């Protein structure tokens, strides 16, 4: 649990004593008692401390009482509190290059006295997602396979559960989802299909994927193709009914359709504009003529007075004010000129000309 390193003799290292602990095994009460007398605390898996527990380190960092060297395999933007991050320097360890990974395989083969075809070396390197530890695990697994199963084709069949990293709560979870949305928004069906398949094959919750597809259908396609949202909702329901792995086929079809659909974010921006408007100025009272007069007193107050029923007029339209007086004449929705949106707006434009 505790790794205690006394202060080195003069001329050896930094001359500072340090204590190394692992967050999953360290209680704050015991840690508080151990810290006095040490200059450096090396803390593994910082993200395993709750947000409240992380506050323990704030005062000792502010006073300079100790230097904290913390490690985490999670994205610190999500797993470390903003207050603690502001007192730390974040050093990001990036994924290893393919060339570096292949060298790791070669060194590992020398240690294990293992001979692998060059294509198998490249395959293991490609399956490790830039992580040397994952790569060495794959190599160790391969070393226990019969020699006849070490060819690239055989390895693909022999490593079905090992090759995909279950990173559903880590960076790749959000990065793949972000890449999927941006590929649909950019109308690239191949990329949309690629990232959908990556999410499925990594063991992602299918409901997470279908929710992303429904959001994209509304946010990025919108009235460019109103049918897109219906297809995304149908995809969600179909995957729930069919299950996996066949549900992946349905999600692939939907992702390609959304990528090919005409795009319009007009309703998305209209909604955002109204959010800002209401946040800054509040909600204004509904005009009296639009309120239901459910009681005699409400009729006396003028509820519903002057309201004109559109279906009593030609083409079911009549010029009257619907917005509150404070925002009368404002335009929040600005249509785009692609996909189905121009056709949807054509019917309304004829009446707006009359109104003017």
N, C-alpha and C positions, 0 to 999 in steps of 0.2 A: 504493500500500500504506500509506504513512505520510502523515498530514496533521499537520504541525507548525505550531503557532500560538505565536509569541513573546509575551512579556509585553507587554500594551498599555501605552501611555503613561499617565501620571497623569491621572485624570479620565475615562479611557476604560474602560468596563466594570468588571469586578471587580478588575483589576490582577493576575490570575493567569494563568500560562501553561498551555496544555493541549496534550495529544497525543491525536489521534484515530486509532484503528486498527480494523480489521475482523478478528474472530477467525479466520475461515477463511483469511486471508492472513498472519496474524501468528504467527511462531514465538516461543516463550517466551524462547529464548536472545537473539534480536535485541531483543525487547521489554525484557528486563532491562537491556540496554546503553543503550537509548534513554530509559528512565524518569528517571534522575538529572537534576535541574534543572527538572522539570515538577511543577506543583502538582496538576493534574487529568488523569486518564486517561479518555477517552471510548471505550468498548469496544462495538462493534456485534456482535450475534449471539453473546452470551455462551454460549449453549447449545452452540455448536459446539466449545467447549473440553471435553475429557473431564473427568470428576469428579476425576481425579488432577491434571490441569492446573489446575483451578480452585483447588486448594490453594495454588498459587503466590501468590495474592493475599491469603491470610490474614495473613501476618506484616506486609506493608506497610500493610494496613488497620488492624491493631492498633496499630501505632506512629504512625499518623496521617501517615505519610510522604507519602501521596498520597490524593486523593479520587477514588473510582471512580464514574463514571456509566456504567452498563451497560444495554444494551437486549437484549431477546429477544422473538421472536415465539412462543416456546413457553411452556407453563405452568411458571413457575419452581418450583412444588412438585415437579415431576418432573425438570426439566432442570438445576436448580442445586442444589448440595450444601447440606445442612442447615447445615453449619458456615459456609458463605459467606452464606447467607440470614440467619443470625442477626446478621451484621455489616452488613446492608444494610436500607434502607427500600424497600419495594416499592410502586411507583405503578402502578396498573392503568389502561391506556387502554381505554375501553369502546367498543363498536360505536357508530357514528354513528346518529342517529335517521333515520327515513324523510324527514322534512322537511329535515334537513341534507344528506342524500344528493341529494335533488332539486335543492337549490341548487347542489351541486357539478356536477350534470349541466347545469344552466342556464348556469353560468359556463363550463363546458367547451364547450358549444355556441357560446357567444359567441366564444371563442378560435378555434374551428374553423370559425366561420361556417356552422354546421350548423343546419338546422331539423328539429325532431323533433315528432311529435304528442305531446300531453300524456300520453296513455296509454302511449306508448313511453318517455317520461321516467320515469313511475312504474314501468314494468316493469323498466327497467335498475336503478333504485334498489332494487327488491325482490330482484333477482337477485345483488346485490353482497354480501349477508350483512353489511352494516354497515361494509364496508371501502372507503374512498375510492379506494385504489390499484386494487383490483379493478374498481371502478366506472369509473375513467378508462380502464382497459384495454378494458372493454366498450364504452365510448363511442368510443374510437379505432377499435375493430374495426367498430362500426356506421357510422362516418364513411366507411369504405371500401366499404360496401355500396351498391348502386344505390338510388336514392331509392324505388323501388317495393318494396324489401325492408325498409323502415324502419318499417313498421306493426307494432303489437304481435304480431299473428299471424305475420307473416313473420319477425320477430326471434326468436320462440320456435323456429322451424324452422332459423334461420340460426346460432344460437348453441348448438348441442347440447353441444359439448365445453368451452365457455368458462364456462358459467353455474355449473357445480358446482365448488366449491372442494375440491380433493383434500386434506382436512385429516385424514387417517387417523391421524396421530401427534399431532395437536394437541388443543386443548380440545374442539372440536365432536365429535370421535371419541368421547370419554368422555361428553360431555354428552348426545348423542343416545342412546347405549347406556343411560345412567342413566335418561333420560326414558322409554325403551321399557320397561325393567324396572318402573319405578314406575307406568306406565300399565297394564300387565298386572296388577300387584299391586292397583291401585285399581279393576280391573274396568271400564276404559274402552276398549271396542273401537275407537272412532274414533281416540283418541289413540295406541293401540298400533299401529294400521294406519298412521297418519301417520308415526310415528317409524321404523317398519320401512321404509316407502317412502323416507324421507329417507336412511336408511343405505344402502339399495340404490342410489338414484340418485346418491349422492355417491361411488360407486365402492368402497364398503367391501367388504372380503373377505367373501364369503358365509359362510365357515366361522366367522368372528367372530360374525356375527349368529345363526347356528344354535346356536352354543355358548351364547350369552346366553339363547336360548329354552329350551334344555335345562336350564340352571341355574334359570331362573324356574319351569319346570314342577315341579322338585323342591323348591326353596326356598319358593315362595309358594303353590303349589297342593297339592303333596304328596298326602296321603291324602284330601284333599277331592275329588279326581278322579284316582285312580291311573292312568287311561288317558292323562292329559295328558303324562306323561313318554314313554310309548310313541309318542304323536303327534309330540312334539318330536324324538325320536330318528329316527322315520320321515322327518320333515322334513329333518333333517341328511343322511340317506342319499339321499333323493330329490333334494335339491339337488346333491349330489355326482354323482349319476347323470345328471341332466338338464342341469345347467350353467345358465349365465346367457345371456339375460335371463329365460328362463321360470322359473328357480328363484325369482325374486322373487314369483311368483304363489303358490308353495307356502309361502314364508315368510309372506306376507300371510295366507293361510288359517290357518296355525298360530298367528300372533300374535292373531288374532281369537278363535280357539278358546280359547287360554289366558286371554284377558281375560274371556271368558264363563264359564269354569269356576269352580266353587266353590273357595274358598281355604282352605288350612290350612297353617300353618307349624309344626305340632306336632313333626314329625320333625326339622325344621331346628333348633328350639330344644332338642330332646332331644339332638341331636348336639353343639350348642354347650355345653350343660350338662355333658355327659360330657367334653368337651375340657377344660373348667375343672377338673372333678373330678380327672382324671388328671394334669393339669399341677400341681395343688396337692398331691395326695396320692400320686401315682404309681399304677402298675398293681398290683393286689393278686393274690396267687396264685389260680389256678383251683382250686375245691374238688376234693378227691381223687376224689369219686364221678363227676365229669364228665371225668376224664382217661382217655385210652385206655391200657389195660394191654397194651402190645405185647410185653413180655418178662416172664419169670418173676420177675425182680427187681422190676419195677414192680408186679406183682400182690402180691408180698410187702410192698411199701410201702403197699399199700391203694388203688392206682389202680383206679378203676372200681367199687370195692366199695360196694354199697348203691344203685347207680344203678338206677332204675326206668324201663323202656322204655314210653313213653306209649301206643304202639299195642297194648300188652297189656291196656289198661284201657278201660272204656266211653267212647265218644266220643273215644278217643285222647287222654285227658288224665288226669294224676295229680298230686297235690299234692306237690311236692318243691322244694328250694331250688336255684336256678341261679346266683344272684349270690355273689361272694366274701363271706365272713363279715363283713368290714369294712364292707360297704355293704348288708348284708342288710336288707330291708324298705324300702330307699330307692326312690322313684319318680322316674324321669327323664323318662319319656314321659307327657305330659298331653294326651289327645285333645281335639279340638274337636267341636262338635255340628253341623257343617254338611257338606253334600255326602255322600260315601260313607263318611266316617270313622265316624259312629255305627253304621252297619250292620256295618262291619268289627270294631268293638269289642264288638258285642252278643254274639257267639259266646263271647268270652273272659269277659265279665262274669258269665255264669252260673256259671263255674267259680270265679271270684274270690269269689263269695258263699259257695260251698261251702267254700273254703279258710279263710274267716273263721270 
